[in-house]
Amino acid sequence: MSARAIQRGVRQSARKMRLVIDSIRGKNVNEAYSLLRFSKKYASKQIEKVLRSAVSNAEQDAQKTNVAFDVDRLVVSYAVVNEGQTLKRFGSAAMGRATPIHKRTSIVEIRVAAKETK
């Protein structure tokens, strides 16, 4: 059983968010929560929201198919941050000129899956 969650248009550059998402990839969901909870980066709040949504989606899928569900067995199987749409603005510069300002956005996708027991 696996589930996914996507958040589009996060107002932070993908490069900064990848630093945080690399730390939770492949980890247990509870361990990922604790890493995100105590991280000082702004990206950790946004990624935690997406992770909670993915876990909730997995729980809903389990209820629909009437399958046993245990949060402790879930693992972050796939976590990626891609570049989203860039907001293009102009700021003032010297001698009456304008300078382009690129406000970057990100797309966060997280998939969780049940860890196989041997």
N, C-alpha and C positions, 0 to 999 in steps of 0.2 A: 504494500500500500504506500502510495506517495501522494503528495499534494504540493501545490506551488502557490506563490503570491508574487504579484508585480506591483511596484509603485513607480509611476511615471512623473516626470517633472519635478524631481527633488531639486531644490535650489542650492545645490553645491556641486562643484566640479567632480567628475568621475574619478579623476586622479587622486583627490583627497579621500574619497569614499572607499577606493580600492585598498587603502592602507588598513582600514578597519575590517573590511569584508574578508581579506586574506587571513585574518586571525581566527575567524570562526569556521572557515570552510573545512568540512570533514569532521567537525567536532560533534559531540553529543549536544542535544538541544539545551539541556539544563546548564551545561558548561558554557555554551554560547551565550545564554542569557546572562550569566554571571560576568563573562568577559565584557559584554556590551554595557551592562549596568554600571560597572566601575571604570569604564573608559572615559577620558576627559574630552574626547572629540565630539563635535556636533553630529557627525555622521553616525555615531553609535545610536543616537536616539531614533533616527530615521530607519536604520537597519533593524533595530529592535522592533519597531512597529511592523515591518514587513515580516519578520520572523514570527511574531505573535499571530499575524494573519495566516501565515502558512500552516502553523500548528492548528489553528482553529479550523482551517479548511480540511486538514487531515481528519480532525475529530468529526466534522460534519459528514465527510465521506464515509467514515466508519459507521456512523449512525444510520446513514442511508442504506448501506449494504449489510447492516446488522453483523458487523465484525467486531471482535474484541479489540479495544484500543488502549494502549499504554504509552503515555507521553515519555516515560523514561527510556523507551526503546527507540525513539526517534533520533535521527542523525541528519545534520545538514549535508545533504548529498550533492547539492549544486548551488553555488552562490556566485553571482556575477553582477558587476556594475558596468553599464554601457553609457555612452554619451547620449544625452537627450538633445532636445531642440535648444539652440543658442539664442538668447534674447539679445538683440542688437540695439544698442542705445548710443547716443552721442553726448559727449561732455565738452565743456568749453576748454580752449587752450589759449596759448599766448597769441597776441596780435589779431584777435577776432576769429581765430580758426576753430574748427571742431575736430575732436579726436574720437574715433570709434571706441566704444566700450562693449566687450563681449561678456554677457552674464551667462555662464554655463549652467546647464541642468544635467541631471542624471536619470537613468532608468535602473532600478534595483530589482533583480529577480532572485528569489530564493526557493529552492525545492527541498522538502524534507521527506525522508523515507524511513521505514521501519528497518532496524538493524536485524540482519539474519542471525538466528541463533543456531549454533552447531551442536 
